Amino acid sequence: MSPEVMIRGDDDILIWTGTIILGLLSGELVYRICQLIDEWPHLHRRYRKNKTKLVQAVFSTDNNQHISVTALLILSVFLVSTSQNKEDVVKQVLPWTIVWAMTRMFEVFDHQLDNHEILEESNALLGPGLAANFWFAFIKHVVLKGIKRQVTNFLVSKERTDMRCFNKLIILFPDNCHLELKNKADLKRQNIFYMGDVFFKTDKPQPIEQAVYWIYESAKDEETQEKDAQKILILFDFPHILQSAMGEDRGYDDQEMQMMRNKNIESFQLTLENLMESVEHNNYQNDIIFHHFVNTPEINLAAELRERIYEEEDIDSDSSDSESDVE
């Protein structure tokens, strides 16, 4: 290569800088569009049929990055506009676009510290720290060992023909962070019945125990409590760490502090969702659902769970139909 080609003038360096920036921004756009296409089949299940929510999830940025992106775009366009040969600039942008898009798609720069960065966000709230504890102590192990497999095997071992499985773990979020289900009598008052335990192995000697319950398939059967009525086998859990931190008599009962409690519950769920989106756990996102409800003395928790199960099954059915149409 001749020295004349190797040595660029100040103008050439500026144009070249603008070309690289424009290529990287274009590559990021291509990557986000590919993400959008990849997520589209999950519109019904993950985004509750809300297209706006899907687009926002793919193209949203943190820390006002949209301002930085806009500034870089303006700068790059200005720099390349000084070039005398616009066609050459376009050709030079394309390789950078491809390189950056491929780098992002194949997660070349992803690393295990990403989870820790997620936990550091919104550290002013109590929720993320509590969620981290709940994640590493319980949820992480449950999802990796397979909720559907464990529940199905449990039902098979019981040889029951009057039951079916709901193969997801329901995380309960009462608005007051308080739930008393200490024994079978408490459960029965809510028309929920204990059936046994499933065990999830961890890297520790003792496995995690998770109680398995059943509720009646229909509200009518719940009233009559017919012995041979159809039932639904379910797993649910209330993070008692929330009750310890923000339950009744913890200073969150007035209106202003209830708003803070709501923000902490929201950040608790958001942190779990972000951790579930990591590469290792991405395939298990649909195995856990979060159920918020107003906790009153008159509440029928079985009815709450049954309604939510029907809702989730309708979403899953619509999603399966949509995916079949795509195929």
Summary of the structure (lengths in Angstrom):
residues: 327
radius of gyration: 25.9
end to end distance: 51.6
largest distance: 91.9
contacts: 898
relative contact order: 0.13
helix: 61%
strand: 13%
